[in-house]
Amino acid sequence: MLQIVSEPRTIGAAQLAAYRFMLRARLLDDKFAALYRAGKIHGGVFLGRGQEALSAAIGVSLQKTDVFAPLIRDAAGRLAFGETILDAVRTYLGSALGPMRGRDGNVHRGRPQDGYLPMISHLGAMISVVNGVLFARRMKGVTGLVGVACIGEGATSTGSFHEALNQAAVEKLPLVLVVANNQYAYSTPNDRQFVCADLADKAVGYGVEAHSVVGNDLSACLDVVGHAVTRARAGHGPQLIVANLLRLCGHGEHDDAGYIVPELKNSPLGRDCLKLAEEFLIQEKITDRAQLAVWRSEAIREIEDAVAQVQREPLPDPFAENWTALSTENLAEGRE
């Protein structure tokens, strides 16, 4: 494995910006969980609790001209990349005014023309989708961009992972592949998924650079993700990031996560990244508890206002809906 030492970053601004996206994502997830339990959401709800530090670090490290294919637990990264709370709520509640027009599963949302790709649940498949976008941009003469694909450790066991990462390496695409190793592929533990000591060890077989990071440490995530994005943007080919962490919830709200062993819950990986980030910001005197409370109140109000608005919006009418692709002239993105 080629281990890259992360470059130091200025303490303060990046952590603060990322934290605020983490906070908004956590509160938005909590609201979705409450709506799901109240029977207001049809379909699954998949929370990012415990993975917000990694996710936010990805979003704040990207530029608006980049390409982002998020994971189901990447609410923080989605918000940092430009998704609005209103768009997220509209998709979860099936509003016809949302980015997917109420047609797709609530986590399969995005705006492809803005480089924000709606995810495919079989996440290994998203790597090749990002490769395709990067190829298309290259053929158009576009330079200086990066594509990020996010997967879980379970996706590294799939053929689509192998084929796409090999393709990216051969073509030297500016791909950053982020693996959130939350120790379980749904309920399957790592020792039933792979036997290598570290998933980052797989990188050498593809000839790509590898980076490992503790995924609940916001500062470490900002350093490592920022460095990998810089390397890819500078023409050094694909970068593989493996973030070791623990999701602090079930696979979805339908799952009680009873299979997660106490040893993991009580380990350093089991510490809540949001609380760790708050402790850091206060310890470094970047902010104080009073300001944290203000931001929390503001985010809750924004979320509640969005939910109230969307609950008054129409659902798609199956008898009147034009079921052509969203990219066609009549239903092009950005048009009502």
Secondary structure, DSSP 8 states (H G I E B T S, - for coil): --B-------TTHHHHHHHHHHHHHHHHHHHHHHHHHTT---S-----TT-HHHHHHHHHHS-TTSEEE--TT-HHHHHHHT--HHHHHHHHTT-TTSTTTT-S-TT---BGGGTB----SSTHHHHHHHHHHHHHHHHTT--S--EEEEEEGGGGGSHHHHHHHHHHHHHT--EEEEEEE-SEETTEEGGGT--SS-GGGGHHHHT-EEEEEETT-HHHHHHHHHHHHHHHHTT---EEEEEE---SS-SSTT---TTS-HHHHTSGGGS-HHHHHHHHHHHTTS--HHHHHHHHHHHHHHHHHHHHHHTTS----TTT---S-TTSGGG-TT--
